[in-house]
Amino acid sequence: MAVTYFTQELTTSIAPSRMFKALVLDSHNLIPKVAPQGIKSIEFVQGDGSAGSIKQTNFADGGHLKWLKHRIDAVDAEKLVCKYTLIETDTAFDEIESVVS
């Protein structure tokens, strides 16, 4: 088994706290509006967005995935940290055991 890491750094004029709020805390509302061609909807199937919640992302028709579910493992708005794990999807990934961000 191999472990692969990805790091992404973005530069923006928007304050980090506003970016975190938009892309993490309010992503279920914002992302389907910003990218409707790719994301149909994002909804909480369990919880309210705090640790332990499960969020399902439903993709637009025609893509490789129809939906996937993430479990939120930790969220700290003060430290701008969110950790989550991909727990389920409609497509089997033979070569991927788990995804943690």
C-alpha positions in Angstrom: 0.0 0.0 0.0 1.3 3.5 -0.9 0.4 6.7 0.8 0.0 9.8 -1.4 -0.1 13.4 -0.1 -1.3 16.5 -1.8 -0.7 20.0 -0.7 -2.4 23.0 -2.2 -1.7 26.7 -1.4 -3.8 29.5 -2.8 -3.2 33.2 -2.8 -6.3 35.4 -2.5 -7.2 38.9 -1.3 -10.0 37.5 0.7 -9.3 37.0 4.4 -8.6 33.4 5.5 -11.5 33.4 8.0 -14.0 34.4 5.2 -12.5 31.7 2.8 -12.9 29.1 5.5 -16.4 30.1 6.2 -17.4 30.0 2.5 -15.5 26.8 1.5 -15.9 24.8 4.7 -18.7 26.0 7.0 -21.1 27.2 4.2 -19.9 25.0 1.4 -23.2 23.1 1.3 -25.0 26.3 0.3 -22.3 28.1 -1.7 -20.7 25.4 -3.9 -23.9 24.2 -5.7 -24.6 27.9 -6.6 -21.1 28.6 -7.8 -20.5 25.4 -9.7 -24.0 24.0 -10.6 -22.5 22.3 -13.7 -20.4 20.0 -11.4 -22.2 19.9 -8.1 -26.0 19.3 -7.9 -26.3 19.6 -4.1 -24.6 19.1 -0.8 -26.6 18.1 2.2 -26.1 16.8 5.7 -27.5 13.3 6.1 -26.4 13.3 9.8 -25.6 16.1 12.1 -25.3 19.8 11.6 -21.7 20.3 10.4 -19.9 19.7 13.6 -17.6 16.7 14.2 -19.3 13.4 13.6 -21.6 14.9 10.9 -21.9 13.2 7.5 -22.2 15.3 4.4 -23.3 13.9 1.0 -22.2 15.6 -2.2 -24.4 14.9 -5.2 -22.8 15.5 -8.6 -24.3 16.8 -11.8 -25.4 14.2 -14.3 -22.8 12.9 -16.8 -19.8 12.7 -14.5 -17.9 9.6 -13.2 -19.5 9.9 -9.7 -23.1 10.4 -8.7 -22.5 11.0 -5.0 -20.0 10.7 -2.2 -20.2 11.0 1.6 -17.7 12.5 4.0 -17.6 12.2 7.7 -16.4 15.4 9.4 -13.8 14.3 12.0 -12.9 17.7 13.4 -13.8 21.4 12.7 -12.2 24.4 14.4 -13.3 27.7 12.9 -10.9 29.7 15.1 -7.9 27.7 13.9 -9.4 27.4 10.3 -9.1 23.6 10.4 -11.4 21.0 9.1 -10.6 17.3 8.9 -12.8 14.8 7.1 -12.8 11.3 5.7 -14.4 10.0 2.5 -16.5 7.1 3.8 -18.8 6.1 0.9 -19.4 6.6 -2.8 -21.5 5.2 -5.6 -18.3 4.0 -7.4 -16.0 1.3 -6.2 -12.3 2.4 -6.1 -10.3 -0.8 -6.2 -7.0 0.9 -5.6 -8.1 3.4 -2.9 -8.5 2.2 0.6 -9.3 5.5 2.2 -9.2 9.3 1.7 -8.6 11.6 4.6 -8.2 15.4 4.3 
